[in-house]
Amino acid sequence: MSFASSTGDPSMYIRICVALFIAFASGSVKAEDNSKEDPVVLLAYSVDDFPIWRTGQDGKVAFDATILTSLIRSCCSDESWRHESARILPIKQDDGSAIVVAQTMSNHKRIQSALQQISAFAYDDVDKRLRKNLRDSVALNKRVLLVEASPNSQLTQLIFGASTAQEDIERLEVVNSYVVHCIGDSQRNQLFKSGLHSEIERGYRLTVLEQDGSIRKTLTDDELVERGTVNAKVVQQFLSANELSVPDAIQALEDAKQVATQEGKNILVQMSGPDCGPCIRLSRYLADHHELFSREYVHLHLDSRSPRRGELIEKLDVKFKSVPWMMIVSGESEIIATSDADSGNIGFPTGEKSQAHFRAMLERSSQLSPEELDLLITDLNSVE
């Protein structure tokens, strides 16, 4: 993605830079920690698909992480950045860009919440964004949550856990069960014109959409607000009552093994996190190539919301340290291949070596032709 020449308007530059950024959290590596309860870990926030750029006076476009790093720093206290292990490092390479952050897990939650909030308000075209989110809801086994509120409103802060109190961040973990789509005040007219709602709501409104785009349930301002304050309990109950059910991990594998045995296929197990960027890319990739993968595999997608996922990992006795992670297993529980290469988990296969490992996994476990394998590997490079 590239920009036209700079407008010379600093506020426009900041708005464009921040609005185009979407944070993708990859697998983490434990660093030195200052507390057993809240360890310092490294997380890489990838900006491959929505990089932050600036256009200089010479007209050249360059990667510029200034706005992003300032935003990330503001999410954490000054004291937390003074810890000897705390770091923030922008990385620009030929095969992608990332911001590597070493902070406590509680601070990473704050960073992720802030970046998710920016992402949810980032697009001006409501219909285009909604189509994308509905597509993602299918791939991620979620429903879409429409949030009609301004970016700095009480409702928005509650949804994204923007409070500095840790208990407030954790209170609405159920939000992870949704693809969140925010509608700012200036965009409500577009929502009305789309026909989704018959009237423009002047106050807050929450709407849960089914994966086909139809309305499942709506909560209006009168129901959300009590004495001028958003009722967090009402929001929690509404989201919990309308989230999509997630299968029990152990039972889901048993069901998949039964189908695999009947159909003479192997099982492609995909382990994810609900808001892990590379995991989302992998889900989109598998959904885009559903015809080929469903011909060869029974696809089993489990994320951290799946009950007894930890028990399943222990039962299978496999190495599992980061997401996305893949395993191909037979109907008789024989592990045929995993995404663990000599250098570690390949995650979403982006580099030449990781793509070669992924291809070897498929070759070992399917009847895909060389031409089909070529297509699948090539298309890894074009996933948004």
Salt bridges, closest charged atoms under 4 A:
ASP33 OD2 - LYS30 NZ 3.59
ASP49 OD2 - ARG281 NE 3.73
ASP64 OD2 - ARG54 NE 3.47
ASP136 OD2 - LYS132 NZ 3.35
ASP136 OD2 - ARG284 NH2 2.73
GLU148 OE2 - HIS197 NE2 3.71
GLU148 OE2 - ARG205 NE 2.64
ASP168 OD1 - ARG171 NH2 3.23
GLU170 OE2 - LYS109 NZ 3.62
ASP185 OD1 - ARG188 NE 3.67
GLU201 OE1 - ARG205 NH1 3.87
GLU210 OE1 - ARG143 NE 2.87
GLU210 OE2 - ARG216 NH1 3.14
ASP248 OD1 - ARG308 NE 2.84
GLU254 OE2 - LYS257 NZ 3.32
GLU263 OE1 - LYS265 NZ 2.99
ASP275 OD1 - LYS142 NZ 3.82
ASP288 OD2 - ARG135 NH2 2.89
GLU296 OE2 - ARG295 NE 2.88
ASP303 OD2 - ARG305 NH2 2.74
GLU363 OE2 - ARG359 NE 3.21
GLU372 OE1 - ARG295 NH2 2.84
ASP374 OD1 - ARG359 NH1 2.66
ASP379 OD2 - HIS289 NE2 2.79
